[in-house]
């Protein structure tokens, strides 16, 4: 029998054995070790009494403590591998709390350091939702599923297909997506679990699971996902200042024109508004274009006139960018990420 207190503890699992992105949990992300963001978000949520870092690494434990977490034990190697489960991690932590402190919390807030794109208010909202619904065993954050599972299949060794979802909707796999039920994908961001669910039902979810609907999914498992998540994180916290931004012209500021007749180009007003906001935030704006690189035609007068007429705020305009079909850059900011400025008041 466990002594359940009224405490809410955030548990952040951060093992050291990541292979695709080595030591990703302490890799610098937006100026801090990745795991530090989850610790600070929990502490700033107002809904968590303390943060417990569950790790198998003394180095990770010390970093966690620097940012306000407790790390009173090291997780054993046998439950810190690639196939180790959340349930093993939680039961180990709860067993330590019961033996060393005489009680276990009412709620566990599970924050994965590999999804730092959250607000402290999201954590508070999830805890409050579970309080409001005593019939629920847990809360799980989800996003609208980008692909419908009604069109997904299992494939056996003979190549034969069976639907992933058994449904009374006849041939759901062949119906228009718009006519199928909405589905949701867990985004590995926030789980809030009644401790009784873990200890008495031997589950990290239970039978009745509530939802916290979110907009993004950024669970980091590759270098590319790390970079995308970091971009989104930085922009969601406001427009950076004191930076240099280099913008292409055609396709970003100006419409693409047939035959590269740039006199016919029109302004992409949404992007121009975003560029101007970045300019006004105290950043250095450079425009770099390939206009004329392939043909030798001088488009400088036309381009400068367009930038002035369209109200594009910038510091410098450069020509001579090599014409290419694709550009690959490690500091790329996508147009999708740029559009996040619209969410910043």
C-alpha positions in Angstrom: 0.0 0.0 0.0 1.4 3.4 -1.0 1.0 6.7 0.8 -0.4 9.1 -1.8 0.3 12.7 -1.2 -1.2 15.8 -3.0 2.1 16.5 -4.7 2.6 16.9 -8.4 6.0 15.8 -9.6 7.4 16.3 -13.1 9.6 13.4 -14.2 12.0 14.0 -17.1 13.5 10.8 -18.4 16.9 11.6 -19.9 19.1 8.6 -20.6 22.6 9.0 -22.1 22.5 6.3 -24.8 21.1 8.1 -27.8 22.7 6.8 -31.0 21.3 8.8 -33.9 22.0 12.1 -32.2 24.7 11.3 -29.5 24.0 12.9 -26.2 21.0 14.8 -27.7 19.5 15.3 -24.2 22.4 17.7 -23.3 23.2 19.0 -26.7 22.9 22.8 -26.9 19.4 23.8 -28.1 18.5 27.5 -28.3 21.4 28.3 -26.0 20.9 25.7 -23.3 21.2 21.9 -22.9 18.1 20.3 -24.4 16.8 18.9 -21.1 17.1 22.3 -19.4 14.1 23.6 -21.3 11.7 20.9 -20.0 13.0 21.5 -16.4 12.4 25.3 -16.6 9.0 24.9 -18.3 7.8 22.6 -15.5 9.1 24.9 -12.7 7.6 27.9 -14.4 4.2 26.3 -14.9 2.9 26.9 -11.4 1.4 23.4 -11.5 4.4 21.3 -10.4 5.9 21.1 -7.0 9.3 19.8 -8.1 11.1 18.3 -11.1 12.8 14.9 -10.9 15.4 14.0 -13.6 15.6 10.2 -14.2 18.9 9.5 -15.8 21.7 6.9 -15.9 24.4 9.6 -16.2 26.1 11.5 -13.5 26.9 14.3 -16.0 23.3 14.6 -17.0 22.3 14.7 -13.3 24.6 17.5 -12.6 23.4 19.5 -15.6 19.8 18.9 -14.5 20.5 20.2 -11.0 22.1 23.4 -12.4 18.7 24.2 -13.9 16.6 23.4 -10.9 15.8 19.6 -11.1 16.4 17.1 -8.4 18.4 13.9 -9.3 18.6 11.9 -6.2 19.4 8.6 -7.9 20.8 7.2 -11.1 18.6 4.9 -13.2 20.0 1.4 -13.5 21.5 0.4 -16.9 19.0 -2.4 -17.3 16.1 0.0 -17.6 18.0 2.7 -19.5 18.4 1.0 -22.9 16.9 1.6 -26.3 13.9 -0.7 -25.5 13.4 0.4 -21.9 9.9 1.6 -21.3 8.4 4.7 -19.6 6.6 2.3 -17.2 9.9 1.0 -15.9 11.3 4.5 -15.5 8.3 5.7 -13.5 8.0 2.6 -11.3 11.7 2.9 -10.4 11.3 6.6 -9.5 8.1 6.0 -7.5 9.7 3.1 -5.6 12.6 5.3 -4.7 10.2 8.0 -3.4 8.2 5.6 -1.4 11.2 4.1 0.3 13.2 7.3 0.9 10.4 9.9 1.4 7.5 7.7 2.7 5.1 8.8 0.0 4.3 9.1 -3.7 2.7 12.1 -5.6 -0.9 12.3 -6.7 0.1 13.1 -10.3 3.1 12.5 -12.5 3.8 15.0 -15.2 5.8 13.2 -17.9 7.9 15.7 -20.0 10.1 14.2 -22.6 13.2 16.4 -23.1 13.1 15.5 -26.8 10.0 17.6 -27.3 10.9 21.0 -25.8 8.4 22.9 -27.9 5.8 23.6 -25.2 4.8 26.5 -23.0 4.6 26.4 -19.2 0.9 27.2 -19.5 0.4 24.0 -21.6 1.7 22.0 -18.6 -0.7 23.8 -16.2 -3.6 23.3 -18.5 -2.9 19.5 -18.7 -2.7 19.2 -14.9 -5.9 21.2 -14.5 -7.7 19.0 -17.1 -7.0 15.9 -15.2 -8.2 17.5 -11.9 -11.4 18.4 -13.6 -12.0 14.8 -14.8 -11.6 12.4 -12.0 -12.9 9.7 -14.3 -9.8 9.9 -16.4 -6.7 7.9 -15.6 -4.4 10.2 -17.6 -4.0 13.0 -20.0 -2.0 12.7 -23.3 -1.2 15.6 -25.6 -2.1 15.1 -29.2 -2.2 16.8 -32.6 -4.5 16.3 -35.5 -3.1 13.3 -37.4 -1.4 14.4 -40.6 -2.4 11.2 -42.3 -5.6 9.2 -41.8 -5.0 5.7 -40.3 -8.1 4.5 -42.2 -5.9 4.4 -45.3 -3.0 2.5 -43.6 -2.3 -1.2 -43.8 -0.4 -4.1 -42.2 1.5 -6.2 -44.7 2.4 -9.8 -44.0 5.3 -11.9 -45.2 3.4 -12.9 -48.3 2.7 -9.3 -49.3 -1.0 -9.5 -48.3 -2.6 -6.4 -46.8 -5.0 -6.0 -43.9 -6.4 -2.7 -42.7 -4.8 -1.1 -39.6 -8.2 0.0 -38.4 -11.2 -2.4 -38.2 -14.3 -0.3 -38.7 -17.9 -0.6 -39.7 -17.3 2.0 -42.4 -17.4 -0.1 -45.6 -14.1 0.2 -47.5 -13.0 3.2 -45.5 -9.6 2.9 -47.2 -11.2 3.9 -50.5 -13.4 6.7 -49.3 -12.4 10.4 -49.7 -10.3 11.5 -46.7 -12.7 14.4 -46.0 -15.5 11.9 -45.3 -13.6 9.9 -42.7 -13.6 10.5 -38.9 -10.9 12.8 -37.5 -8.1 11.1 -35.9 -5.3 12.3 -33.5 -1.7 11.5 -33.1 0.1 11.6 -29.7 2.9 14.2 -30.0 5.1 13.0 -27.1 5.0 16.4 -25.5 3.0 16.2 -22.2 1.5 13.3 -20.3 -0.2 13.7 -16.9 -0.8 10.5 -15.1 -2.5 9.6 -11.9 0.1 7.8 -9.9 -2.5 5.2 -9.0 -2.7 4.3 -12.7 1.0 3.4 -12.7 1.1 1.6 -9.4 -2.3 -0.1 -9.3 -3.1 -0.6 -13.0 0.5 -1.2 -14.1 0.0 1.3 -16.9 1.2 4.7 -18.1 -2.2 5.5 -19.6 -5.0 3.5 -18.0 -8.4 2.8 -19.6 -9.8 6.3 -19.8 -7.4 8.8 -21.4 -8.1 12.5 -21.8 -6.6 14.7 -24.4 -4.7 18.0 -24.5 -5.0 19.2 -28.1 -1.8 20.9 -29.4 -0.6 22.3 -32.8 2.9 21.0 -33.3 4.8 17.8 -33.2 8.6 17.9 -32.8 9.8 14.7 -31.2 13.5 14.8 -31.8 15.2 11.6 -33.1 17.4 12.9 -35.9 19.7 15.8 -36.6 17.2 17.2 -39.1 14.4 17.0 -36.5 16.7 18.7 -34.0 17.3 21.6 -36.3 13.6 22.0 -37.2 12.5 21.9 -33.6 15.1 24.5 -32.6 14.0 26.9 -35.3 10.3 26.5 -34.3 11.3 26.9 -30.6 13.2 30.1 -31.2 10.5 31.7 -33.3 7.7 30.7 -30.9 9.4 32.7 -28.2 9.5 35.9 -30.2 11.3 37.5 -33.1 15.1 37.3 -32.6 17.1 40.5 -32.4 20.6 41.5 -33.4 20.9 38.8 -36.1 21.6 38.9 -39.8 19.0 37.4 -42.2 19.6 36.8 -45.9 16.5 36.5 -48.0 16.1 35.2 -51.6 13.9 37.5 -53.8 12.0 35.3 -56.2 9.6 32.9 -54.5 10.1 34.6 -51.2 9.5 38.3 -51.8 8.4 38.2 -55.5 6.2 35.9 -57.4 7.8 33.4 -59.8 7.5 34.7 -63.4 7.4 32.7 -66.7 10.6 32.9 -68.6 12.3 34.9 -65.8 10.7 38.1 -67.0 11.0 39.8 -63.6 9.2 42.9 -64.8 6.0 40.8 -64.4 6.8 39.8 -60.8 4.3 40.8 -58.1 4.8 41.1 -54.4 4.3 38.3 -51.9 2.8 40.6 -49.3 2.5 38.2 -46.4 6.3 37.4 -46.6 7.1 41.1 -47.1 5.2 41.9 -43.9 7.1 39.2 -42.0 10.5 40.5 -43.3 9.6 44.0 -42.2 8.8 42.8 -38.8 12.2 41.1 -38.6 13.8 44.4 -39.7 11.8 46.4 -37.1 12.9 44.0 -34.4 16.5 45.2 -34.8 17.9 42.7 -37.3 20.1 43.2 -40.4 18.3 42.3 -43.6 20.2 41.3 -46.7 18.5 40.4 -50.0 20.5 38.1 -52.3 19.2 37.2 -55.7 20.2 35.1 -58.7 18.4 37.5 -61.2 20.5 37.7 -64.3 23.1 35.1 -63.1 22.2 32.7 -65.9 21.4 35.2 -68.7 23.7 38.1 -68.0 20.8 40.6 -68.0 21.1 43.4 -65.6 18.0 43.4 -63.4 19.4 45.7 -60.7 17.3 48.8 -61.5 14.1 46.8 -61.8 14.7 44.9 -58.6 15.6 47.9 -56.5 12.5 49.7 -57.8 10.3 46.8 -56.9 11.7 46.5 -53.4 11.1 50.2 -52.9 7.6 50.2 -54.3 6.6 47.1 -52.4 8.0 48.5 -49.1 10.5 45.8 -48.5 12.7 47.0 -45.6 16.3 46.0 -46.0 19.9 47.1 -45.5 21.6 45.6 -48.6 20.7 44.1 -51.9 23.2 41.8 -53.6 23.2 40.2 -57.0 25.4 37.3 -58.2 23.8 34.5 -56.4 24.4 31.4 -58.5 21.4 30.1 -60.4 20.5 26.6 -59.2 17.7 24.1 -59.0 18.2 23.5 -55.3 20.1 25.2 -52.5 21.2 23.3 -49.4 22.2 25.2 -46.3 22.7 24.2 -42.7 21.1 27.5 -41.5 18.0 27.3 -43.7 14.8 28.8 -42.3 11.8 27.4 -44.2 8.9 29.6 -45.3 6.7 27.5 -43.0 8.9 28.5 -40.1 8.9 32.1 -41.2 5.1 32.1 -41.1 5.2 31.5 -37.4 5.9 35.2 -37.0 2.1 35.6 -37.6 1.5 34.1 -34.2 3.7 36.6 -32.4 1.8 39.6 -31.2 
